[in-house]
Amino acid sequence: MKLELISFKLCPFAQRAIILLNKQKLDFELNHINPINPPDWFKKISPTGQVPLLKADGRIIFESSVITEFVNDISKTNLHPTDPIQKAENRSWIQFSSTLFDDLFAVVTGNEGKFHTSKKSLFDKLAKVETVKNSAQFFNGDDFSIIDIAFAPIFMRLDWINEFTNSALLLDEFKHLSAWSKELLQLDVVKNSVAEGLGNAYYANIEAREGYLSTLLID
Ligand SMILES: N[C@@H](CCC(=O)N[C@@H](CS)C(=O)NCC(=O)O)C(=O)O
């Protein structure tokens, strides 16, 4: 099957698809667009105007959670739990994880007031995730699953922000999430899901947004 993933470099939702495609050892072509000024061909094929978008033998699949489900369906290894309740629970938390990006976006772009309210909202949500995570290596114990992939891009961005500031978004109060984040970020499949130097691009993005977070950057 011919797979083409349309993304842009800093997109955390597309990063989920990249991690899974690589983990499942599926060949795919990766093409980037500029989401601020997307080309006409993209506007024609994308109902939402958003990336990621996956072309599978020319047919259009969009929404990162649907793309990851599809990639898992066409792979030899199943990276979802087999128990239906556990699988549904995982899917619920995957959906929940996507809402963290709204808070993170506001943390990156907002003024001082917005930064603090969005950080609180983000941390209130992380506290809820902490209650369902235990001390196991991955979310489902020893097995690396799609839910781990869904959270990895958020942990990567929190890690960058902590490195670029005096730990503005430290996860230390969440014992299980801190350990889970460390575990995921040291995996090759996660490290290799972003281009070399993407952290610098993220730094530049924070600077360019000129939000309160940009004032916390360490040179
Ligand atoms: N619910 C979507 C969210 C995707 C999304 O927000 N993509 C961003 C880039 S990371 C985008 O395309 N933004 C451009 C826009 O919204 O016009 C998914 O999970 O795929």
The ligand as an ORCA input file, in Angstrom:
! r2SCAN-3c Opt
* xyz 0 1
  N      -7.822     16.970     15.742
  C      -6.736     17.087     14.796
  C      -5.888     18.275     15.162
  C      -4.823     18.556     14.117
  C      -4.220     19.944     14.237
  O      -4.587     20.754     15.129
  N      -3.299     20.231     13.329
  C      -2.691     21.534     13.301
  C      -1.172     21.393     13.156
  S      -0.446     20.598     14.547
  C      -3.120     22.270     12.053
  O      -3.187     21.692     10.988
  N      -3.394     23.564     12.180
  C      -3.751     24.402     11.072
  C      -5.178     24.841     11.161
  O      -5.878     24.501     12.134
  O      -5.611     25.552     10.241
  C      -5.918     15.790     14.769
  O      -5.860     15.107     15.825
  O      -5.384     15.424     13.716
*
